[in-house]
Amino acid sequence: MPMHKPLLTPDLCHLTGIREPYNYFHWHLNTGRPSVYDIANDGQQAISPILFVDGHTAKHNFTKSLHQDWRYPTEAAKDWVWYQPVIGTNGQPVPKRF
């Protein structure tokens, strides 16, 4: 039986914030502990294969992004952009409607 999200169900993922410290997992190419809390001082590299929406793949090193600004690891960098908000006519991001 297919599962679906009812229209009026609250988004439970965003009712509470993520508590620090964050638990990071080295799923690919780990050379030490697979789970770490202090990613900024972790001695391992964060390298991961990525499949992009246009169909190409690449192996990227996220170590610098995670070590420099560990609270915001998904900000745009030289080789990737994780999201692009839709900008409304007022110049502000438009909230996504579900």
N, C-alpha and C positions, 0 to 999 in steps of 0.2 A: 504494500500500500504506500503510495507516495506521501511524503511529508511536506507540509507547507506551513508557513508562518501566518497565523491569522492577522488580519489588518489592524486590529486594535490591541494586539499584544505589546506590552512595553518592551523596549530594547534593553534586556537585562544586562547586556555587556557594558552599558554606559551609565548604569545607575550608581555605581561606586567607582572611584578612581583606583588605579593600580598602586598598590602600596610599595614603597621602597623598603629594602633594596630589591631591585629587579633580579630575577633569576634568568640568566642567559644560558643557552644550550649550544654547545659545539656539536652540530650534527654531521658536518662534513670535514674530513681531514683534521680531526682533532689530534693533538700531540700530548695532551694532558687530561685533566679532569673534564668530563663531558658537560658538567654543570658548574657555573660560577656565578657569584653574586657581585664581585668587584671587577666588572669588565674593563674599567679604565686602567687597572693595574694587572690584568691578566697577561701572562707571558705568551699565550698562544695567538696565532693569527686567526682571524675570522674570515675564512675563505669559503665561498659557496657557489655552486652552479646555479644559474638563474635561467628560467624560461620566460622570455618576454612575450607580450601579447601579439607582436607581429610575427612570432614563430622562430626568431633567432635565439640562440643560447649563448651564454658566456660564463666564464668563471671569474668572479670578482672578489677582490680583497677588501673587506669592510673594516679592517682593523683600525685604520686611521679615523674613520667616521665614528666608530664606537669608542675609541679611546679619547678623542677630542671633545665630543659632546654626547655622552652616553645617554642623556635623557631624550635626545632627539635624533635617533639613528636613521630616521627615514627622510631626512632633509636631502634636497637635491645635491648631487655632486657632479664631478666632471663626466662620469660614465653612466649615470643613472638618474632618473626622476621617477619616484614612486607614485606620485599623484599630481594631478593638475586640477585645481578647483575651477569650476565654472564661474566666470566673473559676470555679474549682472550689469545692467546699464548704469547703476550707481557706483560702479567700481569696486564693490564688495563681493566676496564669495557668496554664491547662492547655495543655501542648505539643500542637501540631497533629500528628495522625497521618496519614501518607500511605499 
